[in-house]
Amino acid sequence: MREFIERLRNARSVVVLTGSGISAESGLPTFRGVGGLWRTHRVEELASPAGFARDPELVWTWYNERNAAHRRAQPNAGHHALVALETRVPDFTLATQNVDSLHLRAGTRSLLELHGSLRVARCTRCDHERALDEHGLPPSEIEHACGGLMRPDIVWFGEPLPQATWRRAVEATERAEVILVVGTSAVVYPAAALATRYARDAFVAEINPEATAISERVGCVLRGSAAETLPRIVAELDGAADTLRV
Ligand code: BV8
């Protein structure tokens, strides 16, 4: 832990990669939590072009429920600690896999939403976009006038990440001296590669109450929750915290 704090204190370039675990303490279920199921459906099936083509209404029911939960949720101390960290690091980038907009609402400025967000629906045919409010998209509006279907503006399994966003994430990672991985099981690619393949000679630390697919490969594992651990890291940076347990 001490080495991590020292490296973070002296780092010019820092990348933080977050997953759904950072929003757990905002009351949002993690992506594979509850056995990776929503009702009787596997989340990987619903979050795919084939799942949407098979039953667009079912997929919108799932996303409308998640979208409403996102709007009810508040950013937690972990999201706010990353906003504080951003003010202390000259070259800071937060790459999130989450589509819940909580980093944006917390005030993170240098944010890359690798998998998009639920703020917008987009037509599969003409790319017409419309903003989504807390009610999401009613079934009657799934069919667009052009004959296409309105879909959530997010990245599904089997779809490429937005090129420019991904490129910026890789470039930030390749120049980073410290990479902090928070609240992800690190099984989804290419996002997880930011903490391994693209991490070059960065010092990688992980915050997670459980072991993940990359725990054996990182320089420092902080077994704990995001909402507890991140504020203590910022306090330690400011020289205020007592020594952090490993
Ligand atoms: C693509 C949006 C190619 C939708 C999501 C190798 C290389 C490239 C691709 C692949 C590859 N191997 C496999 C693939 C295919 C696939 C993939 O990775 N599959 C996995 C399942 C094996 N990848 C893709 O399909 C990607 N596309 O590669 O395209 C291509 C290229 C060119 C042309 C055509 C195609 C697209 C992947 C994006 C999918 N969309 N989200 C939606 O949200 O509905 S991914 C989804 O998973 C979410 O974004 C989620 O954030 C993300 C990662 O999951 P986690 O966040 O980690 O959630 P999980 O529940 O797993 O873990 C939560 C963690 O939090 C746990 O560790 C837990 O312990 C921890 N935790 C709990 N409480 C707390 C906590 N941590 C801290 N504090 C707490 N309190």
Residues whose N, C-alpha, C, O or C-beta is under 5 A from the ligand:
A	BS01	BV8	G19 S20 G21 I22 A24 E25 T30 F31 R32 G33 A47 Q97 N98 V99 H115 I154 V155 W156 F157 G158 E159 P160 G183 T184 S185 A186 V187 V188 Y189 P190 I207 N208 P209 E210 G224 S225 A226
